[in-house]
Amino acid sequence: MITLKPIRDDLVEYEQTLGMQEYWDDLGSYWSDSKVEKKIAMLARFVFAGGKIEDVLERYRDGISEERARRVKPCIFRYLGALMADGNFDKHSSLYQELDSLPESDLVSRFTELLKECVKESEGRDSDDKICMNYEIVRK
């Protein structure tokens, strides 16, 4: 379970955080700054608050190289693997092949749907008795 503070600020500010290389460039040095499960929780929190991953990706692509932009799809597959197969998403499976053939916009839509299905959000209290949000991945 991942515990995060509730989003209190404008979603645009949170969108800027999610639009960083750490989330969308798995070959970059920033990828390892946080675990995939925490990234999924952060993305789910954003989606549950009404944010759109498409907007995050649009912001991310502004001003980056084509090489970095090509890393978005593999990152989405890493997230899907963590949600669906405990991180081991077989590239030879029919589901992987089906998803790989989708345009990125459809893949992002499927990822967003899966976040809503597989990440459970609940309110809790932290050690200082402040409200926090708990995120638990329930794998398919």
N, C-alpha and C positions, 0 to 999 in steps of 0.2 A: 504494500500500500504506500502511495506517495501522498504526503501532506503538503499542501500549498496554501498560501494566503489567498483570500477571495480577491477577485478583480474589483478594485475600487475606483481605478482611474479609467480614463477614456479608453475604449477598445483600440483606438488608433495607436496609442502609446504601446499597448501590449502587442499589437500587430508588428510594430517596429522591432520589438524584442524577438518575436518569432521569425522575422524576416532576416535573421542573421545566418551567416555561414555555418554556424554550429548545428543548425537544424537541417540544412539542405545540401551540404557538401561533405559526403562521407569520406572523401579522400583528403580533405583539408585537415590541417592541424587542430582546428577548433572542434571537430566532431567529437573527440573524446572528452571534451570539457564536461559533459553530462551523459548519463546512461540513457539508452534508448527508452526505457520505461519512464524516466522523468520527462523526456521530450514528448512522449505520447500523452502523459498527464497534462503537460503544459498546453499541447495542442487541443486536447479534449476540453480543458477548462475554457479555452478561447471559443471553441465551437459551442459549448453549452451556454456561454454568455451571449451568443448570437453572432460571433465572428465567422468570417468565411476564409477558408484556407486559400481559395483562389486569390483573394486580395493580398494575403501574405506573400504568395508566390509572385504575384505581379510586382509587389514592392521589392522583393528579393532580386528579381531579374533586372531591375533598373540599375544600370551601371556595372553589371558583372560581365565577365567574359562568356563566350559561347561554351567554352570548356566547362566552366562552373555550372552553367545553366543545364548542361547535359547530366549533371549529377543529381538533379531533383528526382527523376524517376527511380533510380536505384535507391535513393533514400526512402521514397514512398514504399518501395518493396521491402526495405528493412523494417519499416513500421508495420506493414501488413504481416510480415513474417512473425513479428513479436506479438501481434494481436491474434493471429490465426494458428500459428504452429510453434509457439514457444521459441521463436527466433530461427527455426529451421524450415524455411520455405523452399521446398524442392523446385528448382528451376525446370525440372523435367516433368513436373505434374501438369495435368490438363488445366487445373485452375490457374497456375502460374502462366501458362501459355495463353490462356484466354485473357487474363488481365494484361499481359504484356502486349497483346495486340490492340488494346484500347487506346484511343487518343488520350493524351494526358488529362484533358478536362474531365473525361469520363472516369479515369483512374482516380482522380482527386475526389470526385463525387462518391465513388465506391469507398474510398478511404474514409471520407467524412461519415458516411452511413455506418461503416464498421466501428468508427470511434464511438458513435452514439450507442451502438449495440454492445460493444465489448468493454467499455470503460464505465464503471459505476461511480457516481459522484454522491458523496454524503457529507453533511455538515458535522463538524466536531469542534473540539476545544484543544488548544495547544497547552504547553506546560505553564504558560502565563494566563491561562483561562481566557484567551482571545479566540474568537471564532476563526476556524480554519476549514478548508475543504479537503476531504480525503478522496483519493482516486485509486480505484482498484481495477486492474485488468482482469477480465473474465474471458479467457481464451475460448474461441469457437471450436 
